[in-house]
Amino acid sequence: MIPIADPELGAEERERVMAVIDSGQIAGGPEVAAFESEFADYCDAEYAVATTNGTTALHAALVACGIGPGDTVLTTPFSFVATANTIRLAGAEPVFAEIDPETYNLDPDAAEAVLEERGDVDAIMPVHLYGLPAAMDRFVELAEEHDAALIEDAAQAHGAEIDGEHVGAIGDAGCFSFYPTKNMTTGEGGMVTTDDEEIEARLREFVNHGREPGAGYAHASVGHNFRLTDMAAAIGRIQLERLPGFNERRRENARTLTEKLGESVVTPIEPEGYRHVYHQYTVRTEDREALIERLDDRGVGYGIYYPSCIHQYEAYDGYDVRTPVAERAADEVLSLPVHPNLTEEGIDGVISAVADREVSRV
């Protein structure tokens, strides 16, 4: 079986975790602070605040950016449901706009139309889907023009760039996930990056029961316990060191797949100036069931990210949304193995199954 994902955790991660356990300081210790500092440096951001997972990172970022009851947030309907759920958890309401049919990211032209039609959007939350950055130059302009906060959902895009600028350091805040299948992992975990000192202060307060740093039991506001453990942070620090290598292997695997599969399926694109990090290698076909049958027959793992648009879920009954481009994508996309541990034989197996032919190497 060729798995769709294969998290790479080794001796260095185990040793670092054991050192934390032996220290007796498994939460609230130096590993989290070091991980935050190193991740901020990696993203070229001023600050980073660790959280328990990508969902809590999004929730905390929304609150820290002043989003709450009565507010609206413009986002994509084609993403993991957490993107919209966190908007609702913050007390606001999501507003959906159409996606670009080639990148699957939020279409800035469609977003602009919604912004002009409504006139009441308080934040824009583009998603860097599958590891490909959204059109941030346009979203920066739109956020400034409409006086809206700009929050990047970068849960799938660790290390992705636009013209050399890391995602997560472009908007007011950027949100990352360290779930096991992501480009780097802490088991579960998240991070919010920002250049804004006030946002960073509100983040630290919100993720720690509304306490200002060093304030003990003086709770200035109502918050959550969204704190990351030192054990998770210890894993994250090692994974961050390995992330550039992980991403390069993903990109190499993606190049091979694109070269060999272009006549069989619609392969991912990488616009000029963009650096895709291929959290998922997502192809498109009008006959997805036939492709699934071939993959199953040949033992190739796959994933459908995502089989429905967010507004089509039962939890979003009552949302009057028409996004035919996104809905068609949900019917046609399928993600193939591209992870760093994919062997040459594994890549050949993927190509053979998708192209429905045997692969020979000279």
Secondary structure, 3 states (H helix, E strand, C coil): CECCCCCCCCHHHHHHHHHHHHHCCCECCHHHHHHHHHHHHHHCCCEEEEECCHHHHHHHHHHHCCCCCCCEEEECCCCCCHHHHHHHHCCCEEEECCECCCCCCECHHHHHHHHHHHCCCCEEECECHHHCCCCHHHHHHHHHHCCCEEEEECCCCCCCEECCEECCCCCCEEEEECCCCCCCCCCCCEEEEECCHHHHHHHHHHCECCECCCCCCCECCCCCECCCEHHHHHHHHHHHHHHHHHHHHHHHHHHHHHHHHCCCCECCCCCCCEECCCCCEEEECCCHHHHHHHHHHCCECCECCCCCCHHHCHHHCCCCCCCHHHHHHHHHEEEECCCCCCCHHHHHHHHHHHHCCCCCCC
